Amino acid sequence: MTIGELIRASGLPRLEAEVLAAAALHQDRTLVLAHGGEELNEQQRAGIASFFSRRQKGEPVAYITELREFFGKDFKVTPAVLIPRPATEELVRVALAFLDQSGAAVREADAGIVIASRVLRPKLHPRVVVDTGTGSGCIAITLALERPEIQVIATDVSGDALTVARGNADLHHVADRVSFLEGKDLDPVQDLKEPFLLVSNPPYIPVGRVLQREVAEFEPPQALFGGEDGADMLRRILDQARQHPFCAGMVFECEREQAEVLLKEQKN
């Protein structure tokens, strides 16, 4: 059987099948397309069939290939971390803008999803970025790549997630400028005495919301759900940011309604 025949028989969307076949063969997708009529050996057929089977059972493509593109670069992902979304790329853009000139904003990132920023201490000029709940490290590492002059600290409560993030820092050659600390919220940086910008894509989905099967069954729930209204972690880190004397401001991803409520609460 040829690659093309396997792809057509898979029942999967063609693009997904091509990506999975390429990953199973450790080849670029363009090469797979160019050699779609070539016969496969038994081992190759079994590898592709295994990937197709996993996808047919609902497993996300990113977990099968162990890769996801973010901000134009590939990041390793495993079931220990949330799969990076395009909306979070906007968080990086807002954070970069804040580093250049701090300011408050609420910017649309996707349907119902926003990136909110707020200045806490206008006289502080951040020389450090703290990414709390870093997951795959895509935000922290991208900021380190985009701003070579800054130091980045990435925190997470999951040791498994930090293992993935450290691997991505090595992959993108920024391990010397990104420190990974295990701990909850801002606890690992309570002793930090340099002005910093807090960034976060925290869990903000309300408990009980029905999600797509591939999200609900495969992605880590601790990275998705944020309590009854989805804002538990958001409230904590906003309060901690206000109390930390060296936090210049914060940039975070959440639902639009959460941003409106939380930013109003913080002003009161």
C-alpha positions as CSV (number, residue, x, y, z in Angstrom):
1,M,0.0,0.0,0.0
2,T,1.2,3.5,-0.8
3,I,1.2,6.6,1.4
4,G,-1.6,8.1,-0.8
5,E,-3.7,5.0,-0.5
6,L,-3.3,5.0,3.3
7,I,-4.3,8.7,3.6
8,R,-7.4,8.2,1.4
9,A,-8.4,5.2,3.4
10,S,-8.0,6.8,6.8
11,G,-11.3,8.7,6.9
12,L,-9.5,11.7,8.4
13,P,-9.4,15.2,6.9
14,R,-6.7,15.1,4.3
15,L,-4.4,17.7,5.9
16,E,-4.5,15.9,9.3
17,A,-3.7,12.6,7.6
18,E,-0.8,14.1,5.7
19,V,0.6,15.7,8.8
20,L,0.3,12.5,10.8
21,A,1.8,10.4,8.0
22,A,4.7,12.7,7.7
23,A,5.3,12.6,11.4
24,A,5.1,8.8,11.5
25,L,7.7,8.6,8.8
26,H,9.9,11.3,10.3
27,Q,9.6,13.3,7.1
28,D,8.5,16.7,6.0
29,R,4.9,16.9,4.8
30,T,6.1,18.2,1.4
31,L,8.2,15.1,0.9
32,V,5.3,12.9,1.8
33,L,3.1,14.7,-0.8
34,A,5.9,14.3,-3.4
35,H,6.2,10.6,-2.9
36,G,2.5,9.7,-2.3
37,G,2.7,6.9,-4.9
38,E,5.6,5.0,-3.3
39,E,5.1,1.6,-1.7
40,L,5.6,1.4,2.1
41,N,7.2,-1.4,4.0
42,E,5.4,-3.1,6.8
43,Q,7.0,-1.1,9.6
44,Q,6.1,2.2,7.9
45,R,2.5,1.1,7.3
46,A,2.2,0.1,11.0
47,G,3.6,3.5,12.2
48,I,1.2,5.5,10.1
49,A,-1.8,3.2,11.0
50,S,-1.0,3.7,14.7
51,F,-1.0,7.5,14.3
52,F,-4.2,7.4,12.3
53,S,-5.9,5.2,14.9
54,R,-5.0,7.5,17.8
55,R,-6.5,10.5,15.9
56,Q,-9.6,8.5,15.0
57,K,-10.1,8.0,18.8
58,G,-10.0,11.8,19.3
59,E,-6.4,12.4,20.4
60,P,-5.2,15.8,19.3
61,V,-2.8,15.9,16.4
62,A,-0.3,17.9,18.5
63,Y,0.0,15.2,21.1
64,I,0.5,12.5,18.4
65,T,3.2,14.5,16.6
66,E,4.4,16.0,19.8
67,L,4.8,19.3,18.1
68,R,2.8,22.6,17.8
69,E,3.7,25.8,16.0
70,F,3.6,29.0,18.1
71,F,4.7,32.4,16.9
72,G,6.3,30.7,13.8
73,K,8.3,28.2,15.8
74,D,7.8,24.5,16.7
75,F,7.3,23.6,20.4
76,K,7.3,20.2,21.8
77,V,4.0,19.3,23.6
78,T,2.9,16.3,25.6
79,P,-0.3,15.5,27.5
80,A,1.4,17.2,30.5
81,V,0.8,20.6,29.0
82,L,-1.9,22.6,27.3
83,I,-1.7,22.8,23.5
84,P,-0.7,26.3,22.5
85,R,-3.5,28.3,20.7
86,P,-3.2,31.1,18.2
87,A,-5.1,33.4,20.6
88,T,-2.1,33.2,23.0
89,E,0.1,34.6,20.3
90,E,-1.7,37.9,20.9
91,L,-0.7,37.7,24.6
92,V,2.9,37.7,23.4
93,R,2.3,40.8,21.2
94,V,0.6,42.7,24.0
95,A,3.5,41.8,26.4
96,L,6.0,43.0,23.9
97,A,4.1,46.3,23.5
98,F,4.0,46.6,27.3
99,L,7.8,46.2,27.6
100,D,8.2,49.0,25.0
101,Q,5.7,51.3,26.5
102,S,3.6,50.2,29.5
103,G,-0.2,50.8,29.1
104,A,-3.6,49.3,30.0
105,A,-5.5,47.6,27.2
106,V,-8.1,44.9,26.5
107,R,-7.5,43.4,23.1
108,E,-9.6,40.8,21.3
109,A,-7.7,37.6,20.7
110,D,-10.5,35.2,19.6
111,A,-14.2,34.9,19.9
112,G,-15.0,35.8,23.5
113,I,-11.3,35.7,24.4
114,V,-9.2,38.8,25.3
115,I,-5.8,39.8,26.3
116,A,-5.9,42.3,29.2
117,S,-3.0,44.4,30.4
118,R,-2.8,46.7,33.4
119,V,-0.1,49.0,34.8
120,L,0.4,48.6,38.5
121,R,3.5,50.7,39.2
122,P,4.2,53.1,36.3
123,K,7.6,54.2,37.6
124,L,9.0,50.7,37.3
125,H,10.5,49.6,34.0
126,P,10.5,45.8,33.8
127,R,13.8,44.1,33.2
128,V,12.3,40.7,33.9
129,V,9.3,38.9,32.7
130,V,7.6,36.3,35.0
131,D,5.4,33.8,33.2
132,T,3.2,32.0,35.7
133,G,1.6,28.7,34.7
134,T,4.1,28.4,31.9
135,G,3.0,24.9,30.6
136,S,5.0,24.2,27.4
137,G,7.0,27.4,28.0
138,C,5.9,28.8,24.6
139,I,5.1,32.3,26.0
140,A,8.3,32.6,28.1
141,I,10.6,31.3,25.4
142,T,9.0,33.4,22.7
143,L,9.5,36.5,24.8
144,A,13.1,35.6,25.4
145,L,13.6,35.1,21.7
146,E,11.9,38.4,20.8
147,R,13.7,40.4,23.6
148,P,17.2,39.1,24.1
149,E,18.0,41.8,26.6
150,I,15.4,40.6,29.2
151,Q,15.6,37.8,31.7
152,V,12.6,35.5,31.9
153,I,11.3,33.4,34.9
154,A,8.8,30.7,34.1
155,T,6.8,29.0,36.9
156,D,4.4,26.1,37.1
157,V,3.0,23.8,39.8
158,S,3.6,20.8,37.5
159,G,7.1,19.3,37.4
160,D,6.2,17.4,34.3
161,A,5.2,20.6,32.5
162,L,8.5,22.2,33.5
163,T,10.3,19.3,32.0
164,V,8.6,19.9,28.7
165,A,9.3,23.7,29.0
166,R,13.0,23.2,29.8
167,G,13.3,20.9,26.7
168,N,11.7,23.7,24.6
169,A,14.2,26.2,26.0
170,D,17.0,24.0,25.0
171,L,15.5,23.5,21.6
172,H,15.4,27.3,21.0
173,H,18.7,28.0,22.7
174,V,17.4,30.3,25.4
175,A,18.1,28.0,28.4
176,D,20.6,30.5,29.7
177,R,18.0,33.3,29.9
178,V,14.9,31.5,31.1
179,S,14.8,30.2,34.6
180,F,12.2,27.5,35.5
181,L,10.8,27.4,39.0
182,E,8.3,24.9,40.4
183,G,5.5,26.5,42.6
184,K,2.1,28.0,42.8
185,D,1.2,31.3,41.2
186,L,3.8,34.0,42.3
187,D,5.1,32.0,45.2
188,P,8.4,31.2,43.5
189,V,9.2,34.9,42.9
190,Q,8.2,36.4,46.2
191,D,11.9,37.3,46.8
192,L,12.4,38.8,43.4
193,K,13.8,42.4,43.8
194,E,13.9,43.5,40.1
195,P,11.0,45.2,38.3
196,F,9.1,42.6,36.4
197,L,6.1,42.2,34.1
198,L,3.7,39.4,35.0
199,V,2.3,37.4,32.1
200,S,-0.1,34.5,32.2
201,N,-2.4,32.3,30.3
202,P,-4.1,30.7,33.3
203,P,-6.9,28.2,33.5
204,Y,-10.0,30.3,33.0
205,I,-12.7,27.9,31.8
206,P,-15.6,27.6,34.2
207,V,-16.1,24.2,35.7
208,G,-19.0,22.3,34.1
209,R,-18.7,23.9,30.7
210,V,-19.0,21.3,27.9
211,L,-15.8,21.2,25.8
212,Q,-14.8,19.6,22.5
213,R,-14.1,15.9,23.1
214,E,-10.4,16.2,22.1
215,V,-10.0,19.0,24.7
216,A,-12.1,17.4,27.5
217,E,-10.6,13.9,27.2
218,F,-7.0,14.6,26.5
219,E,-5.7,18.0,27.7
220,P,-4.8,18.5,31.4
221,P,-7.8,19.7,33.3
222,Q,-5.6,21.7,35.8
223,A,-4.6,23.9,32.8
224,L,-8.2,24.4,31.6
225,F,-10.6,24.9,34.5
226,G,-10.5,27.9,36.8
227,G,-13.3,27.2,39.3
228,E,-17.0,28.0,39.3
229,D,-16.7,31.2,37.2
230,G,-13.3,30.4,35.7
231,A,-11.5,33.2,37.5
232,D,-10.1,31.6,40.6
233,M,-6.4,31.7,39.5
234,L,-6.9,35.0,37.9
235,R,-8.1,36.6,41.1
236,R,-5.2,35.1,43.0
237,I,-2.4,36.2,40.7
238,L,-3.9,39.7,40.3
239,D,-4.0,40.1,44.1
240,Q,-0.5,38.8,44.4
241,A,0.7,41.1,41.6
242,R,-0.8,44.1,43.4
243,Q,1.0,43.1,46.6
244,H,4.4,42.5,45.1
245,P,6.5,45.7,45.3
246,F,8.4,44.9,42.1
247,C,5.5,44.0,39.8
248,A,5.2,46.8,37.2
249,G,2.2,45.4,35.6
250,M,0.5,42.3,34.2
251,V,-0.7,40.9,30.9
252,F,-3.1,37.9,30.9
253,E,-5.5,35.9,28.8
254,C,-9.1,35.3,29.8
255,E,-12.7,35.6,28.7
256,R,-14.1,39.0,28.0
257,E,-16.6,39.0,30.9
258,Q,-13.8,37.9,33.3
259,A,-11.6,40.8,32.3
260,E,-14.4,43.3,32.8
261,V,-15.2,42.0,36.3
262,L,-11.6,41.4,37.4
263,L,-10.3,44.8,36.3
264,K,-13.2,46.5,37.9
265,E,-12.6,44.6,41.2
266,Q,-9.0,45.6,41.2
267,K,-9.8,49.3,40.8
268,N,-12.1,49.2,43.8
